[in-house]
């Protein structure tokens, strides 16, 4: 994904919080080229109990360079490996 320095951009990931699972940013460095500024969860159907939805992560491109986002879909209290893993390369121009 290519973005410009200063841009705020979204990463949308399928999720179902009723199962206890959520997305976690695994490899967040101390001084980041990008940083998360907002996270939200939106149900796909509010009338169905246990329905899934999307986690919407907003990031800001702080400075030029490349950074890989590693996102893990897991229960925060479990030590086992993640149920799912997504890697997204962000290029800030």
Residue, then its C-alpha position, 0 to 999 in steps of 0.5 A: x500500500x502506498x501513501x503520502x507522508x501526513x496522510x491518514x489511511x484505513x486498514x479494514x479487517x474482518x472480525x467477530x468480537x463476540x468470539x473474544x477475538x480481535x486484531x492486534x498490531x504485533x510489531x509496533x516499534x517505538x519510533x514508527x514510520x506509521x502510527x495507529x490513531x483510531x480503531x473501531x469495530x462495526x457490526x455487519x448486521x446489528x439485528x443478529x446476535x453474534x454477527x461478525x463485522x469489521x475492525x477498522x484501523x486508522x493509521x497516520x503516515x508520520x515520515x517517509x520510508x517502508x514499514x510492515x504491519x503484522x496484524x494478529x487475530x487472537x484472544x488477548x488472554x491466550x498465549x497460543x498462536x494467532x488464529x489469523x495473521x496479516x502482513x501489509x507493507x506500507x510505503x510512505x512517499 
